[in-house]
Amino acid sequence: MSGNAESFFEWERFPSALKHEIVSGYLTNAFPVLLQHFKKDVVYADLFAGAGRYEDGRPGSPLIAADLALRWSAGGASTRVRCFNVEANPVFFNQLQTNTAAYPPGMVTNRPGRWEEHFGELERLMRGLPAIVFMDPFRLDVPLEAIADLVQQIGTEARDLILMFNVHGLQRIVHAKAAEDLRRRDASVDLDGSPTAPVSNYFQKPNAVLGGRWWQDLLLDGKLPETRFADVVEGYCDQLRRIGSKDGKAARRALGVPIPYKLGGSTSYYLVLVTRSPKAVVLFSDAADEAISEAWRRREEEERLEQRPPEAFVPLFSEDQLPPSLGSTYELRREPLLKEMPAEIVEYVERLNWLPSLREVHEMLAMRHCGLFRWTHVTRLARELHDAGEIELVPKRIGPYTRLLPRSISQKLHA
């Protein structure tokens, strides 16, 4: 993440840690898929690279990607991951240079300045190669028009774009404008009786980032409550899907996962994936779920350790007399969603004119519930629906290419 030095280190640790767990999980699986499928080098571009390492020693996205590139090269592969980093802050750029100096020559390229200044070089580097671009600005700093050319390539080229969308920053802007509007209503005229002039155009930057004024229709009484965050992000994703489309239809996939300030807390920002690939959708969703689940597991383990009695404590009951311990509370919270998913699967299978694979079902669910489940849940639900007679699995051995027959077709085949 890039920003000024003071704000960078004041940024909440948990959101950035979770974000990098998701990005790391995604890149860990996406790099091998792209390298093996295309049998070409892969470009990874980090356009708000920051220092590469946080003050507490944790690696940022440039080092995460470079470590994965190094691991791939160490296996003796003829292909490689080429890392291209851009950082505007001179202090961070110098730290980035230091933090990436140990990697083999040609593996990591760093450029100082704004990303727009180096986009031409990046385009030449990406030409004919699959690429993943990560844009992680600290504020609302990426106008939709500025990335239109890059986004339009997603669909015709093998490109993925991961964007940090600061929805909480948008909320602060909206609420600042609402507060100023209130002050101006209370003092509606200046000393000579003329209407007071606008102090600033609060929505100029949000309009540029979101591609228009459409999002203002989602405000309630001039404010942006968190209940509307998902609607704003879906509208933003819809803009990204349709950029450059001649018929107005979606030309690519776009979806977002919320990053909270703390586990179970309010949303800080969203990570948005733009891609043409169904495989990328499920890899991103699974990486998000695994990162969030692991964060909950760690916290629950810490709570259990804190509640453990001291060693000198003499229990009244032996362990076999105690009630069973509860499982993960996060898994329990997930159950209501998992109970809704079987109906979604059945409706999806019955609606199509072809027999979808389990991989297609996974993608459909990931688009609707990104980061809230993963592949193991899909296979479990498919098996339960099969056992209940709602669908038939062909073959019965579950895998990504297992086909799902709706009950209506299954009954005709077995009549």
SVG drawing of the C-alpha trace seen along z (x, -y; Angstrom):
<svg xmlns="http://www.w3.org/2000/svg" viewBox="-40 -44 61 90">
<polyline fill="none" stroke="black" stroke-width="0.4" points="0.0,0.0 1.2,-3.5 0.6,-6.8 2.4,-9.4 4.8,-8.1 2.7,-9.1 -0.6,-7.7 1.0,-4.5 2.1,-3.5 -1.1,-4.7 -3.1,-2.4 -4.9,0.4 -2.8,3.5 -5.5,6.1 -7.0,4.9 -3.6,4.8 -2.6,8.2 -5.9,9.8 -5.6,8.1 -2.1,9.5 -3.2,13.0 -5.9,12.9 -3.5,11.6 -0.9,14.1 -3.4,17.0 -4.6,15.9 -1.1,15.4 0.1,18.7 -2.5,20.5 -2.9,18.2 0.8,18.0 1.2,21.8 -2.2,21.9 -1.1,19.2 2.5,20.4 1.4,24.0 -1.6,23.1 0.1,20.5 3.7,21.9 4.9,18.3 6.3,15.8 3.7,14.1 3.9,10.4 2.9,9.2 2.6,5.4 2.2,3.6 1.3,0.0 1.1,-1.4 3.9,0.8 4.9,-1.0 8.1,-0.1 7.6,3.7 7.8,4.4 5.9,3.0 7.5,1.5 6.8,4.6 8.6,6.8 5.6,8.2 6.1,8.5 3.9,6.4 2.6,7.4 5.8,6.7 7.8,9.1 5.0,11.7 5.0,11.8 8.8,11.8 9.1,14.7 6.6,16.7 8.5,15.8 11.7,17.0 10.1,20.2 8.9,20.9 12.3,20.3 14.0,22.5 12.1,25.4 14.1,25.2 11.2,24.0 12.0,22.3 9.2,19.7 9.3,17.1 7.3,14.4 8.4,10.9 7.6,8.4 7.1,4.7 6.7,2.3 5.9,-1.5 6.0,-3.7 5.5,-7.5 6.7,-8.3 10.6,-8.8 11.1,-7.5 9.1,-4.3 10.7,-3.9 14.2,-3.9 13.1,-1.3 11.5,0.8 14.8,0.8 16.6,2.0 14.0,4.6 14.1,6.1 17.8,5.9 18.6,9.5 16.4,11.0 18.1,12.3 18.7,9.7 15.7,9.2 13.2,10.8 12.1,7.4 11.9,4.0 11.1,0.9 10.1,-2.5 9.8,-5.7 6.9,-8.1 3.2,-7.8 2.0,-4.7 0.6,-6.6 4.2,-7.6 5.3,-4.0 2.1,-2.4 3.6,-2.5 6.6,-0.5 4.2,1.9 2.1,2.4 5.2,3.3 6.2,5.8 2.8,7.4 2.4,7.6 1.6,11.2 2.0,12.4 -0.6,13.2 -0.5,10.6 -1.9,9.7 -2.0,6.0 -2.5,4.9 -3.6,1.4 -3.6,0.6 -4.0,-3.2 -4.4,-4.6 -7.2,-6.8 -9.7,-7.2 -6.9,-7.8 -7.8,-5.7 -10.3,-7.3 -12.2,-4.9 -11.2,-6.7 -7.5,-6.3 -7.8,-2.5 -10.2,-2.2 -7.5,-1.0 -6.3,1.6 -9.7,2.9 -10.7,3.2 -7.8,5.5 -9.4,7.9 -11.5,10.1 -9.4,10.0 -6.1,10.6 -5.2,12.9 -5.3,10.1 -6.4,9.9 -6.8,6.7 -7.1,6.5 -8.2,3.1 -8.4,1.7 -11.7,-0.3 -11.8,-2.5 -15.5,-2.5 -14.9,-3.8 -13.0,-6.8 -16.0,-7.4 -18.3,-7.4 -16.1,-10.0 -16.3,-12.3 -20.1,-11.9 -20.5,-12.6 -18.2,-15.6 -20.3,-17.0 -23.5,-16.3 -22.0,-18.1 -21.1,-21.1 -24.5,-21.2 -26.0,-21.3 -23.8,-24.2 -24.7,-26.1 -28.4,-25.6 -28.0,-27.1 -26.2,-30.1 -27.9,-30.2 -26.8,-33.7 -23.7,-35.8 -23.4,-39.3 -24.9,-41.1 -27.8,-38.7 -26.5,-36.7 -26.5,-32.9 -23.2,-31.5 -20.9,-30.0 -20.0,-26.4 -16.8,-25.8 -15.6,-22.7 -16.8,-20.0 -16.8,-17.0 -18.0,-14.6 -15.7,-15.4 -13.2,-12.7 -15.7,-10.0 -17.6,-10.7 -14.3,-10.2 -13.5,-7.0 -17.0,-5.5 -17.6,-6.6 -20.4,-9.0 -23.0,-10.2 -25.1,-7.0 -23.9,-6.1 -25.4,-9.2 -28.8,-7.7 -27.8,-5.1 -27.4,-7.8 -29.9,-8.0 -30.6,-11.5 -27.4,-12.6 -25.3,-9.9 -23.8,-6.6 -24.7,-4.0 -22.7,-0.7 -25.9,1.1 -25.4,-0.5 -21.7,0.4 -22.4,3.6 -24.7,1.8 -22.0,-0.8 -19.4,1.9 -21.8,3.9 -22.5,0.8 -18.7,0.1 -18.2,3.7 -20.9,3.3 -19.1,0.3 -15.9,2.4 -17.7,5.2 -19.1,3.0 -16.2,0.7 -15.7,0.8 -18.7,3.0 -20.4,2.1 -23.7,3.7 -23.8,2.7 -23.4,6.3 -20.8,7.4 -17.5,8.0 -15.7,9.5 -16.3,10.5 -15.9,8.3 -16.5,9.0 -15.5,7.7 -14.8,9.0 -15.1,6.7 -12.1,6.2 -13.2,5.3 -11.3,3.2 -11.4,6.2 -13.0,9.6 -16.8,9.2 -16.4,5.4 -17.4,2.8 -16.0,2.7 -12.8,0.8 -12.5,1.3 -13.1,3.9 -10.7,5.9 -12.2,6.0 -11.1,8.6 -11.6,7.9 -11.0,10.9 -12.2,12.9 -11.5,16.2 -14.0,18.4 -11.0,20.1 -9.7,16.7 -13.1,16.0 -13.0,19.2 -9.3,18.9 -10.0,15.3 -13.1,16.3 -11.4,19.4 -8.3,17.3 -10.5,14.8 -12.5,17.4 -9.3,19.3 -7.7,16.1 -10.8,15.0 -11.4,18.5 -7.7,18.7 -8.0,15.3 -11.0,16.5 -9.3,19.8 -6.3,17.9 -8.5,15.5 -10.6,18.3 -7.5,20.3 -6.1,17.2 -9.4,16.9 -9.3,20.6 -5.7,20.2 -6.7,17.1 -9.6,19.0 -7.5,22.0 -7.3,22.5 -3.9,22.2 -1.8,25.3 -2.5,25.5 -6.2,25.6 -7.8,28.9 -10.8,29.7 -14.0,31.1 -14.6,33.4 -12.4,35.5 -12.2,34.6 -14.5,37.4 -17.2,36.1 -17.1,32.6 -19.5,31.5 -17.9,31.5 -16.3,28.2 -17.9,26.0 -16.4,25.8 -15.4,22.6 -17.9,19.9 -17.1,18.6 -18.2,22.0 -21.4,21.7 -22.0,18.2 -21.5,19.6 -24.3,22.1 -27.3,19.8 -25.6,19.1 -24.8,22.7 -28.5,23.5 -29.5,21.1 -27.1,22.3 -28.8,25.7 -31.8,23.8 -29.5,21.6 -27.7,24.6 -31.0,26.3 -32.4,23.2 -29.2,22.6 -29.1,26.2 -32.7,26.2 -32.5,22.9 -29.7,23.7 -29.9,25.3 -26.9,27.4 -25.6,29.6 -23.3,27.4 -20.1,28.7 -19.4,28.4 -16.7,25.9 -19.4,23.7 -21.6,24.0 -18.6,22.9 -18.1,19.9 -21.8,18.9 -21.8,19.1 -18.5,17.2 -20.0,14.3 -22.8,14.2 -21.0,14.9 -17.4,14.1 -15.1,15.0 -17.9,16.6 -17.3,20.3 -14.9,22.5 -14.6,25.6 -15.0,28.0 -18.5,26.5 -19.5,26.8 -18.7,30.5 -20.5,31.2 -23.6,29.4 -23.5,31.2 -23.3,34.6 -26.2,33.7 -28.4,32.7 -27.5,35.9 -28.4,38.0 -31.7,36.1 -32.6,36.8 -32.6,33.1 -29.9,33.5 -27.8,36.4 -24.0,36.3 -22.4,37.7 -20.1,39.3 -20.9,39.8 -17.2,39.3 -17.0,35.6 -14.6,33.3 -14.5,30.0 -15.9,31.5 -18.7,33.6 -21.9,32.7 -25.1,31.9 -28.4,33.2 -31.6,31.6 -34.2,33.9 -36.5,33.5 -33.9,34.9 -32.7,37.5 -36.2,38.9 -36.7,39.2 -33.4,41.0 -34.3,43.5 -38.0,43.9"/>
</svg>
